[in-house]
Amino acid sequence: MNRHGISTQEALERIHDSGADALDLLARANRLREAHFGSRVQLCAILNARCGGCGENCAFCAQSSRSHAAIEHWPLVDEETMVEAAESAHRSQARRLGLVTSGTAVHRGRDLDTLARAISHIHEIGSVLPCASLGMLDREELAFLHRSGLERFHHNLETARSHFPKICTTHPYERALDTVEHAKAAGLSVCCGGIFGLGESAEQRVELLETIRDLDVDSVPLNFLVPIDGTPLEGLQALTPMEALKAIAVARLMMPDKEIRVAGGREYNLRELQSWIFMAGANGIMVGNYLTTKGRNLDDDLQMLRDLELEPETDATA
C-alpha cells in the first residue's frame, strides 16, 4: 500500500500485461482502490458554460480551430444557469460541478467576474463543490477565483509531452504545466489528467501518467477518445476495452491514494466492460453529458454502482 506507487519501469511492463497477468493487474488496482476509498465513488458533473470558437487547434476537439464538426456555439452562460446546473448536479448525487469554457483562457473582465459570482453563489449554497476548467489562467486570476469560493481547478495535459506536437501546436506543453503549478500556488485543489486513444503508444500513456504523478495533483480524470466527425481524428480506431482498463489500473498503481475518475469516452471505448473501471482502480466517474457528446443515463450509472455494492459519495465538503 505504498502511497508512492510503482516505478515508471514497472508501469511500462504492466501496461503490456495480457491474459491472466492483466486480470492480476486489475486485482492489484482494485485492492488499492478499496484500501484508500472503500466502497465510495465520487460522482462529478460538468456544465459546458461557453461552447465553440476556440483558437487552439487540438486535433480531438469539436470546438477547436481545426474542427468542422457540426456543433452549437454559445457565449458564456449567465450566473443563474450556472447555479441551476449546480442544483441539478446535486439532484444527480454528484459531489462536484465543473464549469467549463472553450478557448485558451477566461481573463479578468466581465466573463471572469460572472464566473466568480456564480462560484461564490454555488459555494454559499454548499450542495456541491464548485470546480472550473477555464483554460490557461495565471496565478492572480486563479487566486481571485479561489477567494470567490472555487474549490478545485481542472486543467488537462491531454497527452504525453512526446506525442503532444501531433495533437496541438498552438501552445507549448510547458504552458499547461505552468497552469497546474499556478493553481497549486493559488491554494486550489487541482484536477489534471488527459485523453487516451489519441494515437499514442502504450509507453506514451505511461509517460503522461508519470508527468501527472510528478505534479502531485489531487484528482486525475482519465478520458478516452470519442472520434468526432469533422475533427482531424475522426477516423481513429478506439482503444480496446482491455487497453483502457490497463491504463486505468496502471494509473492507480502509480498513484495509489489519488482520486482517479473516468470521464469522457467510457461508454464508447469500454462498452460491455464499463463496470470494470472500478475493478481497475477508478474511484470516480463523470455523470451526465460531456462537452459536445452525450453521456450515459444517470439511472444506469446508479444501478451499476448498486450492482457492484458501491455507493455515491455525496458529502460536499472539501
Order of alpha helices (4+ residues) and beta strands (2+ residues): alpha-alpha-beta-alpha-beta-alpha-beta-alpha-beta-alpha-beta-beta-alpha-beta-alpha-beta-alpha-alpha-beta-alpha-beta
